Every structure is written in C-alpha cells, then in structure tokens.
Amino acid sequence: MRKGFALVLVLVFLTASCVMVAKPVYGKSAVGNTWIEKAPMPTARGGLGVAVVNGKIYAIGGTTEQVSEGEYVSGGVVGTNEEYDPTTDTWYAKAPMLTPEAFFAIAVYQNKIYCIGGIVGSTGVNQVYDPATDTWGNKAPMPTARYDLQPNVLNGKIYCIGGITSNGATGVNEVYDPTTDTWTTKSALPTVTDIYSPSAVFNNKIYVFCGFSNDINNQIENFQLTQIYDPETDNWSSGTPPPEGVYGVAVATVGVMAPERIYILCGGGANQIYDPENNTWTLGVDIPANGQGQDFAAAVVNDTIYVIGGRIWTYPIGGIFDEIYNDTPSAVNEQYTPTGYGTPDPSYVIEHTPPKISVLSPFNQTYKESNVTLVFSLDKAVNWTGYSLDGQQNVTISGNSTIADVANGLHSITVYANDTYGNGGASETVSFTIAKSAPFPTATVAAVSGVAVVVVVGVGLLVYFKKHKR
C-alpha cells in the first residue's frame, strides 16, 4: 500500500503542475453546410428519442408502425435501444426500455438518460437509463402526462414545456429535479399550438419555437413564434419567429467547433438556423433522405449533427392531407456539418463545454483496506464536485477525498462536477475491489484462554485433594 500511496502523491503533484484550462485547436477555414449518409439504424422507426453520452448516440423507443394506402399494416410502439458510435460508424443493441414509448421527452443529466412521458397510456412515466451499466430504472412520473415535447436541462433541472395531453395541446411547464426525484410547476407557455413545439437552451434561457395549429375550419394555420423562457425570473418574452413553419421536427444546438446556432430541422426537409445572440434566422441545405419525412430525431457529437430515423409519408399525385397515403418507418442516419464549421468563437468553449474529469485514484485493482483515496483532475474551474459510489446518491466533496469504510467486494465510482456556467460533466466510471482481511478473533481467543485457565486450575485442585487424602 505504501507504493500505491506514493504513486497517488506523484499523480497529484503532476496534476497540480498541469495547465487547468485546455485550449482547443480549430480549423483554419470555415466549411460545412453539407450532408453525408452514414450507417442506417438497425431498427427503422419514427417518434424515437436520441441522446448523447460520452460521444455515443443512443436511439431509444419509437414506433415501427406501417401504413399502406391509408390502412394500418403492422408494427407498433417499441422499447428498442440501439447505440451508435460515430467514430466507427457502427451500431450496437442495448437493454430496451422498461415501458415501450414513442414521442417522449428525452434528456441527459450526469451521464444518465431520462425518457419522460410519451404516447402510451397516461401515466407520464419517467424512465432513466444508465449507459455505464446498461440498466433501466423508474423515477417519479411527470404530473401532467403528455407527449410530443422536448425537455431542456438547465442548472441541474429538466424543464418539460408544452406537449399534447389526452385533452389536446397544453403549455404546462413542469420541472424535474433528478437529485431529489421531485417535480415543480412553473409559468406556462404563453401561446399554445396543436403541433409539437421544439425547444433549446442558450445563455441560461429556453427558446421554444412554435409550429402549427388548427383553426375553426380545420385548416392548417401557420403559427411562427419564438417564445423565450427565463427560469431565473419565471417569465416569458418573444424573439424573431422562424421564417417557415416547424413540424415533425428535431432540434440541435452547436457552438464549439462552429458558430453558436440553434438548428430547427423540419418535416419536409427544411433546415432553419437561428442565431440567438442576434435574434436572426438563415436557411441551410435541406435534409436529403428525410426530405419528405417527419418524426425523426437529432443528436450532436462534437458539433456534428446526426438526423436519425423518422417516418416517410408518400401521397398519390395530387393528394392532400388525410387522403390515402403510405407511412413507412425510416432507418436513415444523415450526418450534417454545420455552416461555418471550424471557425467558432473560442470563448464559447470555456463558457459552454462541460468540465472534463479524470479519475487518478482509485485504480482498477484490489485494495486490502476499506479506506480508499479518491484523486481526480479537472480541465477547468468548477463550483461543485461530488461522487457516486455504486450508483448511489451523489456525495458532495470539495476536492480529493478519502472514502472510508468501503465494504468488501466489487465497487464502482463516478465523479461529477459543475462549472461556474452551469455545465455538468462526469468522469468515466472506475471499478475497484475491496478485499480487507477479517480481524483476528481476539474475543474468541480470550474465551478459549479463559477456558484453559479454568481447566488448569481444576486439574491443580484435583491433584491437591488427592495428595491430602493420602
């Protein structure tokens, strides 16, 4: 153990001597606004949710329903969970959802994926997936059960705004706290539409982009709205509306390797780009394969956008909405490089990227004592750190610590940190084993010794009495 402790001290010294804030390297010229087709998803589906953890994309749930000439043919809601690795362009099967769902809210907090609500039933189910262990659990359900909404993580809370209930569209704004597993209600969305309203976070505010609504004549009316929510004041304001309607959409936010923008990727293929800093819109190249589809999902890895799945609707020549059509689930996976890729504002990296955490101790080895030294490094300043041992509730710490009285057996630990801008980061999960030897049974020895003394004394007395009888 002395050698191990010395090694830890060396690591601590080396960590302290390193530069704390890493400076990224960017491309010399701006490129982008291009699409490339990647490996398709193994299970074709629409209404799915996608989320990114540690550079991997998880495509979860959705519906495989197929319609031919306006009649249901096959398929239904699934709990399928497939992992995509962009670096190798490959897919892997993972543990399915506990309750199959589609059109649910999906969000990532501390490297766990929360799937909230959905179109199945009216329970507002809240399922959480841990990619590190490939396991699922249930959390407190959403108070107002609904579907067709996109949640946003801000300051450690998950905001679920809008959506569709069994009674129609709603502007309800309910906030989930993963730390306490509780819900609170906030100021509702001012203008409510009947179609999914995508949303995104920028500069500690939530932007909700409204889509379509049906008027009294059952005709599609275009509500082009940008509504901005400030959680600090619990108030709403307005921004410049999108140039085109938004429906069947996915939203992606970039700003590390490309200029800071919110991409609204719409059914029909439209690619609308919002600059929240200047409150302006531009148009990008349309989505190629999903051009006539909807109900797809989008994920961002290293500022590259992936548009995955969806449903392709086809109509007869001259056909209109609600006439005979075909509806086929899609497995397409399109990669988009944003406009201006390679020329971001370098200050964005400091303000918007999560802290990178490296665990230096414990190691993946066996320890002969129950006290374990926790040592880790950070690449930027933070205002909160904590750890989770064996997936339990986070324990707040101020820095390197000693975890005392760890039981014998296999354990895992993950370190978390939040920076001063509200970005949360997590380390890789480290496994280690405690194999402390059982203490020497002193009480038993004492008891045995006591018995021996009694036996010796008894034998002595017996000899004494025998001599005196003579």
C-alpha positions as CSV (number, residue, x, y, z in Angstrom):
1,M,0.0,0.0,0.0
2,R,2.9,2.4,0.6
3,K,4.0,2.1,-3.0
4,G,0.4,2.7,-4.1
5,F,0.1,5.8,-1.9
6,A,3.4,7.2,-3.2
7,L,2.1,6.8,-6.7
8,V,-1.0,8.7,-5.8
9,L,1.1,11.5,-4.4
10,V,3.1,11.7,-7.6
11,L,-0.1,11.8,-9.7
12,V,-1.5,14.6,-7.5
13,F,1.8,16.6,-7.9
14,L,1.7,16.1,-11.7
15,T,-1.9,17.1,-11.9
16,A,-1.3,20.3,-9.8
17,S,1.5,21.2,-12.1
18,C,-0.6,21.0,-15.3
19,V,-2.5,23.8,-17.0
20,M,-6.1,23.7,-15.8
21,V,-7.9,25.0,-18.9
22,A,-7.3,23.3,-22.2
23,K,-7.2,25.4,-25.3
24,P,-8.9,23.8,-28.3
25,V,-7.5,23.8,-31.8
26,Y,-9.8,24.9,-34.6
27,G,-9.6,24.5,-38.3
28,K,-8.2,27.4,-40.3
29,S,-11.1,27.8,-42.7
30,A,-14.8,27.7,-42.4
31,V,-16.5,24.7,-44.0
32,G,-19.8,23.0,-43.6
33,N,-23.5,23.1,-44.6
34,T,-23.2,19.6,-46.1
35,W,-24.9,16.3,-45.6
36,I,-23.4,12.7,-45.7
37,E,-25.3,9.5,-45.3
38,K,-24.0,7.2,-42.5
39,A,-24.7,3.6,-41.4
40,P,-28.5,3.2,-41.0
41,M,-30.1,2.4,-37.7
42,P,-30.8,-1.4,-37.3
43,T,-34.4,-0.9,-36.4
44,A,-36.4,1.5,-38.6
45,R,-38.7,3.7,-36.5
46,G,-40.1,7.2,-36.0
47,G,-41.1,9.1,-32.9
48,L,-37.9,7.9,-31.2
49,G,-35.7,9.8,-28.8
50,V,-31.9,10.2,-29.2
51,A,-29.4,11.3,-26.6
52,V,-25.6,11.5,-26.4
53,V,-23.4,10.2,-23.5
54,N,-19.6,10.0,-23.8
55,G,-19.6,10.5,-27.5
56,K,-22.1,7.7,-28.2
57,I,-25.6,8.3,-29.6
58,Y,-28.5,6.2,-28.0
59,A,-31.6,5.8,-30.2
60,I,-34.4,4.8,-27.9
61,G,-38.0,3.8,-28.3
62,G,-40.3,5.0,-31.1
63,T,-42.8,3.3,-33.4
64,T,-42.4,0.8,-36.2
65,E,-45.9,1.3,-37.4
66,Q,-46.5,0.9,-41.1
67,V,-49.5,2.2,-43.1
68,S,-50.3,1.2,-46.7
69,E,-52.9,3.1,-48.7
70,G,-54.2,4.6,-45.5
71,E,-54.7,1.3,-43.7
72,Y,-52.7,0.0,-40.8
73,V,-50.4,-2.9,-41.8
74,S,-48.1,-3.8,-39.0
75,G,-45.7,-2.6,-36.2
76,G,-46.3,-0.6,-33.1
77,V,-44.6,1.2,-30.2
78,V,-41.2,-0.4,-29.2
79,G,-38.7,-0.1,-26.4
80,T,-35.7,-0.7,-28.7
81,N,-32.4,0.8,-27.5
82,E,-29.5,1.0,-30.0
83,E,-26.2,2.7,-29.5
84,Y,-24.3,4.4,-32.4
85,D,-20.6,5.0,-32.3
86,P,-19.8,7.9,-34.8
87,T,-16.1,7.2,-34.7
88,T,-16.6,3.7,-36.2
89,D,-20.0,4.2,-37.9
90,T,-21.4,1.1,-36.2
91,W,-24.5,0.2,-34.1
92,Y,-24.9,-2.0,-31.1
93,A,-28.0,-3.4,-29.3
94,K,-28.6,-2.3,-25.7
95,A,-31.1,-3.0,-23.0
96,P,-34.6,-2.0,-24.0
97,M,-36.9,0.4,-22.2
98,L,-38.9,-0.9,-19.2
99,T,-42.0,0.5,-20.8
100,P,-42.0,0.9,-24.6
101,E,-42.7,4.5,-25.6
102,A,-42.8,6.9,-28.5
103,F,-42.9,10.7,-28.9
104,F,-41.5,11.1,-25.3
105,A,-39.2,13.7,-23.9
106,I,-35.5,12.7,-23.6
107,A,-32.7,14.4,-21.7
108,V,-29.3,13.7,-20.3
109,Y,-28.2,14.6,-16.8
110,Q,-25.0,13.4,-15.2
111,N,-24.5,10.8,-17.9
112,K,-27.9,9.2,-17.4
113,I,-30.7,9.4,-20.0
114,Y,-34.2,10.4,-18.8
115,C,-37.2,9.3,-21.0
116,I,-40.2,11.1,-19.8
117,G,-43.9,10.8,-20.9
118,G,-44.9,9.5,-24.3
119,I,-47.9,8.5,-26.3
120,V,-48.6,5.2,-24.5
121,G,-51.1,5.4,-21.7
122,S,-51.5,8.4,-19.4
123,T,-49.0,7.8,-16.6
124,G,-46.3,10.3,-17.5
125,V,-43.8,7.5,-17.0
126,N,-40.2,8.7,-16.2
127,Q,-37.6,6.0,-17.1
128,V,-33.9,6.5,-16.6
129,Y,-31.2,4.6,-18.4
130,D,-27.6,4.3,-17.3
131,P,-25.3,3.5,-20.3
132,A,-22.4,2.7,-17.9
133,T,-24.3,-0.3,-16.5
134,D,-26.8,-0.8,-19.4
135,T,-29.7,-0.8,-16.9
136,W,-33.0,1.0,-16.5
137,G,-35.0,2.3,-13.5
138,N,-38.2,4.2,-12.9
139,K,-38.4,7.7,-11.3
140,A,-41.2,10.0,-10.2
141,P,-43.7,10.3,-13.1
142,M,-44.5,13.6,-14.8
143,P,-47.5,15.2,-13.1
144,T,-49.2,16.1,-16.5
145,A,-48.9,13.1,-18.8
146,R,-48.2,14.2,-22.3
147,Y,-46.2,13.5,-25.5
148,D,-44.6,15.5,-28.3
149,L,-42.4,17.7,-26.2
150,Q,-38.7,18.3,-25.9
151,P,-37.1,18.8,-22.5
152,N,-34.2,21.0,-21.7
153,V,-31.5,20.6,-18.9
154,L,-30.6,23.8,-17.2
155,N,-28.9,24.3,-13.8
156,G,-29.4,20.7,-12.8
157,K,-33.1,20.7,-13.6
158,I,-35.1,19.2,-16.5
159,Y,-37.7,21.5,-18.0
160,C,-40.6,19.9,-19.7
161,I,-42.7,22.5,-21.6
162,G,-45.7,22.1,-23.7
163,G,-46.8,18.9,-25.4
164,I,-50.0,17.0,-26.1
165,T,-52.3,15.6,-23.4
166,S,-55.4,13.4,-23.8
167,N,-57.4,16.6,-24.0
168,G,-55.2,18.3,-26.6
169,A,-52.3,20.7,-26.6
170,T,-51.0,22.3,-23.4
171,G,-48.5,24.9,-22.4
172,V,-47.8,23.5,-19.0
173,N,-44.2,23.9,-17.7
174,E,-43.1,21.3,-15.2
175,V,-39.6,21.0,-13.9
176,Y,-38.0,17.8,-12.7
177,D,-35.1,17.7,-10.2
178,P,-33.1,14.4,-10.7
179,T,-31.3,14.9,-7.4
180,T,-34.5,14.9,-5.3
181,D,-36.7,13.0,-7.7
182,T,-39.4,15.7,-7.4
183,W,-41.5,17.9,-9.7
184,T,-42.5,21.6,-9.5
185,T,-44.7,23.7,-11.8
186,K,-43.5,27.0,-13.4
187,S,-45.0,29.7,-15.6
188,A,-46.8,28.1,-18.6
189,L,-46.0,28.7,-22.3
190,P,-48.0,31.9,-23.3
191,T,-49.1,30.7,-26.8
192,V,-50.0,27.1,-27.3
193,T,-50.2,25.3,-30.6
194,D,-51.6,21.9,-31.5
195,I,-48.4,20.6,-33.0
196,Y,-45.1,19.8,-31.4
197,S,-43.1,22.8,-30.4
198,P,-39.3,22.2,-30.4
199,S,-37.0,24.0,-27.8
200,A,-33.4,24.6,-27.0
201,V,-31.2,26.2,-24.3
202,F,-29.0,29.3,-24.9
203,N,-27.4,31.5,-22.3
204,N,-29.4,30.2,-19.4
205,K,-32.7,30.7,-21.3
206,I,-35.1,28.3,-23.0
207,Y,-36.2,29.0,-26.6
208,V,-39.5,27.4,-27.7
209,F,-40.3,27.5,-31.4
210,C,-44.0,27.1,-32.1
211,G,-45.3,25.3,-35.1
212,F,-48.8,24.8,-36.5
213,S,-52.3,24.9,-35.1
214,N,-55.7,24.0,-36.5
215,D,-58.3,26.8,-36.9
216,I,-62.1,26.5,-36.6
217,N,-62.3,25.3,-40.2
218,N,-59.9,22.5,-39.6
219,Q,-57.4,24.1,-41.9
220,I,-53.7,24.2,-41.1
221,E,-52.7,27.7,-39.9
222,N,-49.1,28.6,-39.5
223,F,-48.1,30.0,-36.1
224,Q,-44.5,31.1,-36.5
225,L,-43.4,32.0,-32.9
226,T,-40.2,32.1,-30.9
227,Q,-41.0,32.2,-27.2
228,I,-38.2,32.7,-24.6
229,Y,-38.4,31.5,-21.0
230,D,-36.1,32.8,-18.3
231,P,-36.0,30.3,-15.3
232,E,-34.4,32.9,-13.1
233,T,-37.4,35.2,-13.3
234,D,-40.0,32.6,-14.3
235,N,-41.1,35.0,-17.1
236,W,-41.6,34.7,-20.9
237,S,-40.6,37.1,-23.7
238,S,-40.6,36.9,-27.6
239,G,-38.0,36.6,-30.3
240,T,-38.0,36.7,-34.1
241,P,-40.2,33.9,-35.4
242,P,-38.8,31.3,-37.8
243,P,-39.2,32.0,-41.5
244,E,-41.1,28.8,-42.2
245,G,-43.4,26.6,-40.2
246,V,-42.0,23.9,-37.9
247,Y,-43.5,20.4,-37.7
248,G,-42.2,16.9,-37.4
249,V,-39.0,18.4,-36.2
250,A,-35.8,17.8,-34.4
251,V,-33.6,20.5,-32.8
252,A,-29.8,20.7,-32.5
253,T,-27.6,23.3,-30.8
254,V,-24.0,23.8,-31.8
255,G,-21.2,26.3,-30.9
256,V,-17.9,24.6,-30.0
257,M,-16.5,23.8,-33.4
258,A,-19.0,26.0,-35.3
259,P,-20.7,29.4,-34.7
260,E,-23.2,29.2,-31.9
261,R,-26.6,28.4,-33.5
262,I,-29.8,26.5,-33.0
263,Y,-30.8,24.3,-35.9
264,I,-34.5,23.6,-36.5
265,L,-34.7,20.5,-38.8
266,C,-38.2,20.2,-40.1
267,G,-40.5,17.7,-41.7
268,G,-40.4,18.3,-45.4
269,G,-36.6,18.8,-45.1
270,A,-36.3,22.5,-44.2
271,N,-33.2,23.4,-42.3
272,Q,-33.7,26.7,-40.4
273,I,-30.8,28.2,-38.5
274,Y,-31.4,30.6,-35.6
275,D,-28.8,32.9,-34.1
276,P,-30.0,33.6,-30.6
277,E,-27.3,36.2,-29.9
278,N,-28.5,38.4,-32.8
279,N,-32.1,37.1,-32.9
280,T,-31.9,36.3,-36.7
281,W,-32.6,33.4,-39.0
282,T,-30.9,31.9,-42.1
283,L,-31.6,28.7,-44.1
284,G,-29.2,25.8,-44.5
285,V,-29.2,22.9,-47.0
286,D,-32.3,20.8,-46.7
287,I,-32.2,17.3,-45.2
288,P,-31.8,14.9,-48.1
289,A,-33.1,11.5,-47.2
290,N,-35.7,12.8,-44.7
291,G,-36.9,15.4,-47.1
292,Q,-40.5,14.1,-47.2
293,G,-40.4,12.6,-43.7
294,Q,-41.1,13.6,-40.2
295,D,-40.9,12.4,-36.6
296,F,-37.1,11.9,-36.8
297,A,-34.6,12.8,-34.1
298,A,-31.3,14.7,-33.9
299,A,-28.2,14.4,-31.9
300,V,-25.0,16.4,-31.7
301,V,-21.5,15.0,-31.3
302,N,-18.5,17.4,-31.5
303,D,-20.8,19.9,-33.2
304,T,-21.7,17.4,-35.9
305,I,-25.4,16.9,-36.2
306,Y,-26.9,13.4,-36.8
307,V,-30.5,13.1,-38.1
308,I,-31.8,9.6,-37.3
309,G,-35.0,7.6,-38.1
310,G,-38.4,9.1,-38.9
311,R,-41.4,8.2,-40.9
312,I,-41.6,8.7,-44.7
313,W,-45.1,9.8,-45.9
314,T,-46.0,9.4,-49.6
315,Y,-49.2,10.6,-51.2
316,P,-50.7,9.9,-54.6
317,I,-50.2,12.5,-57.3
318,G,-52.5,15.5,-56.5
319,G,-53.2,14.0,-53.0
320,I,-53.7,16.3,-50.0
321,F,-53.5,15.8,-46.2
322,D,-55.7,13.0,-44.8
323,E,-56.2,11.3,-48.2
324,I,-54.9,7.8,-48.9
325,Y,-51.1,7.7,-48.1
326,N,-48.3,5.3,-47.2
327,D,-46.4,5.7,-44.0
328,T,-43.1,3.8,-43.7
329,P,-40.7,3.9,-40.7
330,S,-37.1,5.0,-41.7
331,A,-33.7,3.8,-40.5
332,V,-31.8,6.6,-42.2
333,N,-28.8,8.2,-40.5
334,E,-27.7,11.5,-42.0
335,Q,-24.7,13.5,-40.8
336,Y,-24.7,17.3,-41.2
337,T,-21.7,19.6,-40.8
338,P,-23.0,23.0,-39.7
339,T,-22.4,26.2,-41.5
340,G,-19.0,27.8,-40.7
341,Y,-17.7,24.6,-39.1
342,G,-14.1,25.3,-37.9
343,T,-14.4,29.0,-37.0
344,P,-16.2,29.3,-33.6
345,D,-15.8,32.0,-31.0
346,P,-13.1,30.5,-28.8
347,S,-14.7,31.9,-25.6
348,Y,-17.6,29.6,-26.2
349,V,-15.5,26.6,-25.3
350,I,-14.9,28.0,-21.8
351,E,-18.5,29.0,-21.2
352,H,-20.4,26.1,-22.7
353,T,-18.4,22.9,-22.7
354,P,-18.7,20.7,-19.6
355,P,-15.7,20.1,-17.4
356,K,-13.5,17.1,-18.2
357,I,-12.9,14.9,-15.2
358,S,-10.1,12.2,-15.0
359,V,-10.1,9.8,-12.0
360,L,-6.5,9.2,-10.9
361,S,-7.4,7.1,-7.9
362,P,-8.8,4.5,-7.1
363,F,-7.4,2.3,-9.9
364,N,-8.9,-0.8,-11.4
365,Q,-7.3,-3.1,-8.8
366,T,-7.9,-4.8,-5.4
367,Y,-7.3,-2.9,-2.2
368,K,-6.5,-4.6,1.1
369,E,-8.1,-1.9,3.3
370,S,-11.5,-0.3,3.5
371,N,-10.4,3.3,3.2
372,V,-9.9,4.4,-0.5
373,T,-8.2,7.6,-1.7
374,L,-10.2,9.5,-4.3
375,V,-8.0,11.7,-6.5
376,F,-9.2,13.4,-9.7
377,S,-8.2,16.2,-12.1
378,L,-10.3,18.9,-13.9
379,D,-9.6,20.8,-17.0
380,K,-11.4,24.0,-15.9
381,A,-12.6,25.8,-12.8
382,V,-15.7,24.3,-11.1
383,N,-18.1,25.4,-8.3
384,W,-19.3,21.9,-7.3
385,T,-17.9,18.4,-7.2
386,G,-19.3,15.1,-6.0
387,Y,-19.1,11.4,-6.5
388,S,-21.4,8.4,-6.7
389,L,-20.4,5.1,-5.2
390,D,-22.1,2.1,-6.8
391,G,-24.7,4.3,-8.4
392,Q,-26.0,5.7,-5.1
393,Q,-26.9,9.3,-4.3
394,N,-24.2,11.8,-5.0
395,V,-21.9,12.8,-2.2
396,T,-20.7,16.4,-2.3
397,I,-16.9,16.9,-1.9
398,S,-14.6,19.9,-2.0
399,G,-11.7,18.1,-3.7
400,N,-9.6,15.0,-3.4
401,S,-11.0,12.9,-0.6
402,T,-10.8,9.6,1.3
403,I,-13.8,7.3,1.1
404,A,-14.0,5.5,4.4
405,D,-15.3,2.1,5.4
406,V,-16.0,0.7,2.0
407,A,-17.3,-2.9,2.3
408,N,-15.6,-5.9,0.8
409,G,-16.5,-6.7,-2.8
410,L,-16.6,-5.1,-6.3
411,H,-17.4,-1.4,-6.4
412,S,-17.7,1.4,-9.0
413,I,-17.3,5.2,-8.7
414,T,-18.1,8.1,-10.9
415,V,-17.0,11.7,-10.2
416,Y,-19.3,14.7,-11.2
417,A,-18.6,18.4,-11.5
418,N,-20.5,21.6,-12.4
419,D,-18.6,24.6,-13.7
420,T,-19.5,28.3,-13.0
421,Y,-21.5,28.4,-16.2
422,G,-23.9,25.6,-15.1
423,N,-22.3,22.9,-17.4
424,G,-22.2,19.5,-15.8
425,G,-19.5,16.9,-16.5
426,A,-18.9,13.3,-15.4
427,S,-15.8,11.1,-15.4
428,E,-15.6,7.6,-16.7
429,T,-16.9,5.0,-14.2
430,V,-14.0,3.3,-12.4
431,S,-14.3,-0.2,-10.9
432,F,-12.2,-1.5,-8.0
433,T,-12.4,-4.3,-5.4
434,I,-12.0,-4.2,-1.6
435,A,-10.7,-7.4,0.0
436,K,-9.8,-6.5,3.5
437,S,-8.8,-9.4,5.7
438,A,-11.1,-10.3,8.6
439,P,-9.8,-9.1,12.0
440,F,-8.1,-11.7,14.3
441,P,-10.8,-13.1,16.6
442,T,-9.4,-11.8,19.9
443,A,-12.7,-12.3,21.7
444,T,-12.7,-16.0,20.8
445,V,-9.0,-16.3,21.9
446,A,-9.8,-14.7,25.1
447,A,-12.6,-17.0,25.7
448,V,-10.5,-20.0,24.9
449,S,-7.8,-18.7,27.2
450,G,-10.3,-18.4,29.9
451,V,-11.4,-22.0,29.5
452,A,-7.8,-23.1,29.6
453,V,-7.2,-21.3,32.8
454,V,-10.2,-22.9,34.4
455,V,-9.1,-26.4,33.2
456,V,-5.6,-25.8,34.6
457,V,-7.0,-24.6,37.9
458,G,-9.3,-27.5,38.1
459,V,-6.6,-30.0,37.5
460,G,-4.4,-28.4,40.1
461,L,-7.2,-28.6,42.7
462,L,-7.8,-32.3,41.9
463,V,-4.2,-33.2,42.4
464,Y,-4.2,-31.2,45.7
465,F,-7.2,-33.1,47.1
466,K,-5.8,-36.5,46.1
467,K,-2.5,-35.8,48.0
468,H,-4.3,-34.7,51.1
469,K,-6.5,-37.9,51.1
470,R,-3.3,-39.9,51.4
